[in-house]
């Protein structure tokens, strides 16, 4: 399998390593050359000062430049170094060395004043020393050696860097390649594959997220298949009933009485309810909400909703109560909020036994309000609780649509709440009931 990222990462590490070595070698070469040249210059300066001191001693010995032989050959040539000649304060040559005669036209020369008792008695003129030429040659040889060492270091470092880069790049890209394979498998429909290599870094977090995505998609796929089977079953049952009744009426086996026609109407209404549920799925998939946002006094709105739904709760011998707070205005869509409350209260109506109470409470907290809907129903198990807001998920395992539905009510409530800028959560204990909490931002306009 080709892995361009592996090749790119290997090349990048190799280039950085070699670039660092080349840069270091270049800097070291310049630094050594600069320091060695400074050493030569300082050594030459020390020699020139020693020669100037010797000239002062000679001047003191003879008492005057005119008494000193112009050519010094009396065993002092060696310590004269690169001295070419000496001039008096008027610029007249008073001493000339052998090297000075051999380099009469040498340019440029370096001049140093000669002091005696604080008075300038002359000037010493120096040329380039033979020893300095020899040291410069040694410098070139040393620099060549350093360059060869740097080249050898680059080659060895390049080999080591290449090996390290390959090993590191393979280890670094291994989880990426595995994620790529898992993503391709998920694209092909295999939602059971999971990433096994999870490093403790950002790639590991990405792998965990991808595993969670695969888990979520797997659950949704199972729910979708289950929903499809349930829809087929629930559509088949009323259709079969209607068909058998109509065939019986056509064959005059079943009389066309009011009771039989009402039974057919009930099945037709059931089909209509199922089709409306399918329409909710389409709208939920599109996630298109054309809100009409407007300020809404929440407490009167909730009281109106409670009064509207109370008759339904009375038919099941349930008490629907409301406790409000001080006036509170929010910016929301009236119909969307009504649909959210209808879905939640409809669930409370389905799953709360007769004789119990459903409580709606409005709580104000800083910049938001909370609408709590608490029932004394069956509650939700810990197994079902993480998935109740998932599409098509139903806590009941029966196929009875009178209690089940398509499992979209809570999903739509969550999507609508999020679209309104709020959140929805649930707390439940099996056998004791559930509390759904809707939090919405408050409008201060």
Secondary structure, 3 states (H helix, E strand, C coil): CCCHHHHHHHHHHHHHHHHHHHHHHHHHHHHHHHHHHHHHHHHHHHHHHHHHHHHHHHHHHHCCHHHCCCECCCCCCHHHCCEEEEECCCCCEEEECHHHHHCCCCCCCEEEEEEECCEEEEEEEECCCHHHHHHHHHHHHHHHHHHHHHHHHHHHHHHHHHHHHHHHHHHHHHHHHHHHHHHHHHHCCCCCCCCCCCCCCHHHHHHHHHHHHHHHHHHHHHHHHHHHHHHHHHHHHHHHHHHHHHHHHHCCCCCCCHHHHHHHHHHHHHHHHHHHHHHHHHHHHHCCCCCCEEEEEHHHHHHHHHHHHHHHHHHCCCEEEEECCCCCEEEEEHHHHHHHHHHHHHHHHHHCCCCCEEEEEEEEECCEEEEEEECCCCCCCHHHHCCCCCCCCCCCCCCCCCCCCCCCHHHHHHHHHHHCCCEEEEEEECCCEEEEEEEEECCCC
